[in-house]
Amino acid sequence: MPDFWVIDTKCKVLPESTLPQDGSTYYYGRSVVPAISKENAIEQLAHELEEDHILIEKVAGAVLFEEGQWDEDDEFEVHESIGGSKVSHQIELGCFVSEKARLGKAAI
């Protein structure tokens, strides 16, 4: 049985991606990945994102869901993502927030 890893990323989104874009250089995501190890989870996530022309610039954190402290109003919607991932046993990309949105200039 895999563990559920919550991985925070800083990504570059290529123009051909299906992710809505607002011209930001970077997009920040929080995804839930079922995997047997942290390294395996990061590798799986990188592959999944690359399929949609999203490149991980930096992994800002990777923690087991049970070990994290998640606010109910988390802007990355981790509670919805963990629920979906536990049902499907698939990666749940959750929400991406653009650099501009973080600065209050736009929203995705």
C-alpha positions, -999 to +999 in steps of 0.1 A: +000+000+000+015+033-010+019+063+012+004+097+002+030+124-003+022+161-005+047+177-028+051+215-032+066+226-064+078+258-082+072+252-119+077+267-153+047+262-176+054+260-213+029+277-237+016+244-250+004+233-215-033+230-208-028+249-175-044+283-176-017+309-178-015+346-169+020+354-181+038+346-149+073+331-150+065+306-122+035+287-110+033+271-075+016+237-070+007+213-043+001+178-055-007+145-038+012+115-050+006+079-039+041+063-038+063+039-018+090+066-012+095+103-014+120+099-042+095+078-062+067+103-056+088+132-069+099+112-099+062+102-107+051+138-103+078+152-126+068+127-153+031+135-149+037+173-151+061+170-181+033+152-200+014+185-198+045+207-206+050+217-170+086+216-157+096+214-121+120+242-113+122+234-076+107+209-051+099+232-022+088+203+001+077+167+002+060+153+033+036+125+041+001+138+043-003+125+078+028+144+090+018+178+076-003+205+091-029+215+065-053+244+070-089+238+060-088+269+037-055+259+021-052+278-012-038+247-028-069+226-019-049+197-004-079+183+014-097+178-019-066+164-035-060+138-008-096+127-010-093+121-047-060+104-046-071+080-018-101+070-040-083+067-073-047+059-061-036+083-088-017+116-087-039+146-079-023+178-091-045+199-070-043+236-075-016+258-092-012+294-082+006+318-105+033+341-094+011+371-103-018+357-083+005+353-052+013+390-056-024+398-059-023+408-096-042+379-112-060+346-104-061+313-120 
